[in-house]
Amino acid sequence: MGFSGWLRHNAEHYLLVDAHRRLAGRYGTPAPRPPRGAKDFFWLRIFAPLYGLLPWSVRHRVMRAMPGSHRKTWAPPPTRGGPAV
């Protein structure tokens, strides 16, 4: 896994944990464990809030610039071969 794959994997995981934490606070349900260690602290206390502050246009440009699954396009529709029956 290259740098962009590592970044995408960690960003997805910690943004999901942050969303879970916010929903748990809103609805009074158990939250995920608090951050432990420097890695968790960075992703949950620095990256996730900063990512949330970025406007969609900036997020979209960054995602489009990085290689990954989000850059794959849909396959073209199959050509018709005649009547279905």
Rosetta blueprint (number, residue, H / E / L):
1 M L
2 G L
3 F H
4 S H
5 G H
6 W H
7 L H
8 R H
9 H H
10 N H
11 A H
12 E H
13 H H
14 Y H
15 L H
16 L H
17 V H
18 D H
19 A H
20 H H
21 R H
22 R H
23 L H
24 A H
25 G H
26 R H
27 Y H
28 G L
29 T L
30 P L
31 A L
32 P L
33 R L
34 P L
35 P L
36 R L
37 G H
38 A H
39 K H
40 D H
41 F H
42 F H
43 W H
44 L H
45 R H
46 I H
47 F H
48 A H
49 P H
50 L H
51 Y H
52 G H
53 L H
54 L L
55 P L
56 W H
57 S H
58 V H
59 R H
60 H H
61 R H
62 V H
63 M H
64 R H
65 A H
66 M L
67 P L
68 G L
69 S H
70 H H
71 R H
72 K L
73 T L
74 W L
75 A L
76 P L
77 P L
78 P L
79 T L
80 R L
81 G L
82 G L
83 P L
84 A L
85 V L
